[in-house]
Amino acid sequence: MTLPQFDAKTVLKVAVVGDVHDQWGEEDAVALDYLNPDLVLFVGDFGNEAVAVTAAIAALKQPKAAILGNHDAWYSATHWGRQKCPYDRSQEDRVQQQLDLLGPSHVGYGKLDLPEFGLTVVGGRPFSWGGSDWRNKTFYRERYGVHNFQESSDRLCQAVAAASENTLIFIGHCGPTGLGDAPEDPCGRDWKPLVGDFCDPDLTAAIAFAKRHHKQVPLVTFGHMHHSLRHRKDRLRKRWDSDSYGTFYLNAATVPRVIKTPTSHQRNFSWVTLANGQVQSAASVWIDPRHGATETENLYQGRSLSASV
């Protein structure tokens, strides 16, 4: 199955890369060349402070924005992670190396203006683990001078206020709270104790701030909560939702994102098209770099977003 072709002058084509977890190689660059997106969004968890993976992603030629996830500070954010760190943290800072490699394309606690597309990408809290508890206090205090959810929300709202464009796309490693608390929901807790909305209230506050200030928010995309469920195998996680404002919420964390076939390896990308300030379609696409698109699962196509699935 091949991807439909769109007029790039009127439709923005966006590839979203879910949690990578070290599954990134030259074939992914080939697959992106085949897809030919206008913009690539990365929602984090490249690996456990995987500097080489980050470097490969930073070198991509396509316009891109990224946010780093909890695994990207695996040995630096928590006490137990620092105890298990396989390198000398007094001699190197792999978290900072990743940030330096990505440069302005890393939008955590920030934004990237893309006037050529008429939009700004705003990032959520970087390195997030999700949930209603303020975790990794020392890490956020030392790295960002942030002490609690309120200060984190304020920082995200500052990025919204500084955006040059009226249309905003939000990316987070974790999604915003408010998309349901069942284990199968886009951000639902899928481990014991089951149920609970396990995402970021500060991101929710920033999205609400944007809408109060008359910003258009067609897309919010994130990962962290994998599409395959731990507590049941007869279904997958619900991957998208929407609200009454017409905002489309997409969980792009298809894990593993690379699967082996008898002849090759297929690599997963989420594929979103936007036009006139709204999401027009969304799909989960598996690419065989040798033969192009091999499987496309349509998630949403041309219906009203006034009600969720």
Order of alpha helices (4+ residues) and beta strands (2+ residues): beta-alpha-beta-alpha-beta-alpha-alpha-beta-beta-alpha-alpha-beta-alpha-beta-beta-beta-beta-beta-beta-beta
